[in-house]
C-alpha cells in the first residue's frame, strides 16, 4: 500500500456497509480517498461511513428505474452489492431471478453510465466490478447469480474498451467463497438443496473446487481492489482477476 496514493479521489462502494464492500471502503479510506457508502441498510450505511470518515448514500439499487437519471461525480466505482438465491431452475422464483439481475447487472450498468461522464472529463477513472468465480464458471442451483455475474463480466469488458481513450479502466475481481454475511446466509439453503447437514456445507460444497482449502477473507479482496484503483494499475483493463484458491485453474 502507498500512503495517500488515492488522496483527492472520491470512491463509491455499493453494498459498502458490510463484507467485501466495507473492507474496500476501509482500504480506500486508508489510502486517502473520500468514500461514499451506498447501501440499503440506513443504519449500517451511516455507521460504516462514520468508520471511514466518509458519507452514506441510502439507496435501493434494485429499484433501477430510479437510477436512470442519476449523475455521479466520483473517480472510483466499486460495483459490489449483491444477494444470493439457491434453488433448482424448475423451482426458481421468477421474481427472484429478475431481482438478482436488476441488482447485480442492470444496476452496475446504470451506475457506470452515471459515473463515466465526470471520469471522462477528468481523464481518469476506475471501475471495479466485484464478480465471482461464478462469473467464469457455473454451479448448479445458482442460475440467477451465475447469469448476473457472467453478464457483469461482459459489461466490464465493454466499459474497458469504451473507457480506454478517456483514461478509465474497468476490471473484475473474481473471488471464490468469501467469509461474509452473504456466504453465511447461504449455508442453510445449500444444505437443503444438496441434502447434507449445514455443518458439512463449507467443506463439501464451498471448498470442493478450490485447491487452497479455506475461505477468502474480505480484506484480501479489498487489497486487490486498492491496487486496481491505483495509478500502478493504469495498464490493467478488461481483465478478470481470480482470487479463488485455484478453482478456475481446473
Secondary structure, DSSP 8 states (H G I E B T S, - for coil): --TTTTTT-EEEEETTTSHHHHHHHHHHHHTT-EEEEEES-HHHHHHHHHHHT-EEEE--TT-GGGGTT-----SEEEE---------GGG--HHHHHHHHIIIIIHHHHHHHHHHHHHHHHT-EEEEEE--GGGTS--TT-HHHHHHHHHHHHHHHHHHHHHGGGTEEEEEEEESSBSSHHHHHHHHHHHHHHTS-GGGHIIIIISSS-SS-S-B-HHHHHHHHHHHHSGGGTT--S-EEEESTTGGG-
